[in-house]
Amino acid sequence: MERSNFAEYVQLMQRPRRLIFLNLISGISRGVGIAIGFTVIAAVILYILQKVAVLNLPIIGDFIADLVRIVDAQLHTSSY
């Protein structure tokens, strides 16, 4: 019973403001972690794609060129 921290859990349930605060902080930190992780992974993938594009492989190079054209078209047609 002592190892499961049951007393702390009961105390937490008796103080709903603290529970809401802890959940808010954990949600914010989880969101920031996901954003940073996605940014790092996207940067690594883009770096790898740039290195592959330099090799001028026929199939992969055409695919990357199509992706670049699509992204470029979206950037020029989007309105803020």
N, C-alpha and C positions, 0 to 999 in steps of 0.2 A: 504494500500500500504506500509506503514511504517513497519508493523508487518511482512510482507513477505520478507523483506530485499532485495527488488528488485534492489536497487542501488548497494548493494554489489555484487549481481549476475552479473549485467552489468559490474562492475569493474573487476570482475574475468574473464569474457569473453573477456575483452580487454587486459588481460595479460595472454596469453596462457602458458608461462613458469611457472607461479605461479599455474595455474590449473593443469599442468602436475605434478609439484612437490607435490601438495596436494593429487592428485590421487595416486602417487607413495607411499607416506607416509601412506595413508589409506590402500592401498593394502598390504604393508608390515606388518602393524599392524594387519590387518585381518588375514593374513597368519600365523603370529606368534600365534595369539589367537586360531586359529583352531588347530595348532600343539600342543599347551599346553593343550587345552581342550581334544583333542583325547588321549593324553598321560595319562591324569588323568582318563578319562573314561576307557581306556584299563587297567590301573593299578587296578582300582576298580573291574572290571570284572574278572581279573586274581586272585585277592585276594579272591573274592567270590568263584571262581572255586576251588581254593586250599582248602578252608574250606569245600566245598561240597565233594571234593575228600577224605578228611579225614574221612567223615562219612561212606564211603564204601557202598553207595547205589548201588544196582546191575546194574540198567540200566544206571544211570548217571555216575557211576564209569567206566563202560566199554566204554562209549562214550568219557569220558575224557582221558582214557588210549589210545584209538585210536587216539585222537587228539595229544597227546604227542608223540606217535610213528610217526605220519605223520610229525610233526614239527621236530622231531629229524632226521628223514630220509632226510628231505629237508636241514637241516643244514649240514649234513655230505656229501651230494651230490652236494651242490652248490659250484661253483668255482669262485674265485675272480680274 
